[in-house]
Amino acid sequence: MPSTTIYWQPMGQGPIQTIEIDFLTALDPQMEAESATTVTLGGAVQRTISGQRWTVRAERSSISELDPGSAAMLRKLRALEAHLHAGYSIALAHDGAPAAVHFAVNPGRQGATSIARGGNAAAYLGGSGGLAIGSAVIVESLALPRTWETGTLSAASPAFVLTDAMLYAHQLPVVVRSPDFWPALKLREASPILVSAGPNVLDLELDLVEDLPEVLALQGGGIQLGTQTAGGASLGARAHLASVAAITAPDWRP
């Protein structure tokens, strides 16, 4: 069965850590939106989008505390819980998806197949590899109202080229990533991630939401896996942004 990798930088300090989940019993990504609907005097319905973000629910049931093969995974998951409760984020890659997100310089027009890619590409692990020919990708705008569509790469350099024409004229900022990789997710609520399912048996329950400021931080060439501090260790030669206040993102109003 396909495994899942969690990337995290404990409390925003030190090297990037990984947790390998041998398999998931549930993985459900959805786009969550908040909107206001009004009806004009003429009867027309108008909708205003005030916030959109990806949500990912990941579950792994029946982890035995007595299984020696689960010991290392459980030790790291217990440590991860404190990181998530403090408001820090993780990245999640499923089924060997490349842990990389690329920002488009020019996303192309509706009906085009080529996307000009910039020099700002962020990978969480240097050896994880990037998007390549034949890779399934999602092209998405981070601007409201957000647009997204999936495709397959027929070329990856110097520009991304899709096998099929794009359906949208995406607004910048636009990112290209694997549909099975989410670069910045945090807990919706500070709830336990390991829940008792019986004697010496635990269930992993991750109810995660996208952290847009952290996604946009990658565009500046930095990696910032904690929303509560602006500093922290850098990944390789990539420097952190000087200030979280410099990050601009579409508002999400819960």
N, C-alpha and C positions, 0 to 999 in steps of 0.2 A: 504494500500500500504506500502511496506517496507520503513523504514526511514533510514537516513544516519547520522552518528555522525562524527563531526570534532573535533579532539584533537589538542590543541595548547597551548604553553607557551608564553604569551605575551612578545615579544621582548627578549625571552630567560630568563625571570625572573619570580619568583613567582610560584604558583601552576599551575598544568595543568588545563586548562579550556576546556569546551565542548560546542559545538553548535549542537543542534538537528535540522536537516532538515526533515520536516514531510514527504516529498517524493521528488524524483527527476523526472523531465520529460525526462532527458537524462543522461546516464552514459556510457562512451565509453573509456575503457582502451585499449591501443595499445603499442606494443614494437616498438620504433623508433630507427633506425640504420643509421649510416653514414658509407659508404663503398667506396672503390676505386676498380674499375674493370679494369683489364689489360688483354690483349690478347697476348699470346706468339707467337713466330715465327711459331710454329707448329699449331697454331690455337686454342690452349686450352685457356679457359676462367678461370682466377684466380680472386678471390675476397678477399680483405683484409678489415676486420671490424675494424674501428678505434674508434667507440663509439656506445654504445647501452644504452637505458634507457626507462623505462616505461613512458608513457604519459597517463593522465587521464583527460578527459573532462567531467565535471559535470555541469548540468544545472537544474535550477528550475524556471519555467516561471510563470508569473502572480501572484506575491506576492503583495497583497494589503496593502498599508500603512494605510488604514483606518480600517483594520481588527485587533481588539484587540488581537486575537490569534497569530498574526504574529509580534506583537510589540517587544517581548523579542528576537525573532530570528533576526529581522532586526537590533536591537541595537547591538547585538554581531557581526553580519556580517559587520556592518559599522566599528566596532573596529578592526575586523580581517583584513580588507583591509589595514590598516596602517602597520600591522605586516607583511603581505605578500609583500607589496611594498618595505619594508626595506630589503627584501631578506631572511626572515625567513621562516621556513617550517611548515607544518601541517601534521598530520596523518589523514587518512580517513578510516572509517569502514562502510560498507554498509550492510543493512539487518541483523543487529545483529552479524556481524562477530567478532570473538575474536580479541581484539586489542593487539595481541602478535606476536612477530617474534622470531623464534628459529634458532640458528646457529648449523650446523652439525659439529661434530668432525671428523667423517668419513662418507662421503656421500654414501658409498657402491659402488659396481661395477654395471656395466650394467647387467640387468637381475635379480638383487637382489631386495628384498622387504623391507629390514631393513636399517634404517638410524640411526647411533649413534648420539644422541643429547648431547650437552654440557651443562654445568651449566649456560652458559650465555643466558638467555632468558629475553627479555625485554617486559614488558607490560606497556601500557600507563596509565591504571587505574587498581589499585589493585583488584577491584571487577569485572573487565571485563571478567575474566575467560580466560583459555587457550585452546589450541587444545585438543580435546578429541576423543574417539573412535567414528567413524562415521563421523568425520569432513571431509569436502572437503578441500584439501590443494593444494598448488602449491609448488613444489620443484624446486628451481632455483639456478644456479650458477651466481655469480657476476663477474666472470672472463671472459675476452674476449677470443673467441667469446662466448657470454652467451648462456646457454641452460636452458630450463624450460619445465616442464610438470605437469599435474594435476593428482590427485589421491584421494583416500579415505583411512582414517586411520582405520586399524583393531586393532591397539594397539598404545598407546601414551606414555607408560612408562614401563621400563627404556629407551627403544628406540622407535622411530617411526617405525611402520610396516605398509606398504601399502598393499591394497588388490590385487594390480596388480604389476607385475615386472616393474622396471624402464627401460625406453627406452634409457636413456643416462648414460654415465659414467661422472657424473658432476664433474667439477673441483672446489676445494675450492677457496674462501669461498662460502659455500652453505647455503641458508636459507630455512626454511620451514614456511609457513604462510598460512592464509586463502586467497583464490583467491579474496575475497572481502575486503581485508585489505591492505592498502598501508602505510608503516610506516613513510615515509619522502617524501613529495611532496612540490614543490614551484611553484610560478607563472612563466610561460614561459616569459612573459613580464609584466612590471609594468603597467598594464591596469586596468581600473575600474572593480570590480567584481559585482557591482550592477548597472544595466543599465536601464534607463527609457524605459518603454514599453507603456506609455500612462499616463494620469492624475492619480496620486497617485498609479501607478502600476509599479513594478520593476521586472526585470528578474535577477536571479543570474547566472553568467557565470564564471566558474572556468576552466581555461586552465592551467593544472598543469603538471609538469615534475618531474621525480624522482631525488632526491638528494642523490647520492651514498655515498659521504663522511658521511652523517648523518646516513645512514643505517649501514655502517661499524662501526660507533661510538658505536652502540648498542652492537657490539660484545665484546667491552672492558668492558661491564657492565654498561656503562653510557648512559645517554639520553641527547641529544643535539639537541634542536629544532631550533637553530639559527646558520647559517653558518658564521655570521659576528663576533662572539665573541667566545672565548674558555671557558669562565667562565659561571656563572649563577647558578641558584638554581638546586638542585638535586631532583630526584623523589624518595621518600622513602630513602632507604639505598644505592641506586645506586649513585655512584660518577661520576661527569663529567670527561672526559678525560682532562689531563693537557694541551694539546696543540692540536689545529687543525692540526698543521704541522705533527703530529704523525700519522694522518689518511692517509692510502694509498687506493686509489680507481682507477679503470680503468678510463682513460681519456675520457672525452666527449668533442669533438671539434665541436662547432656549426658552 
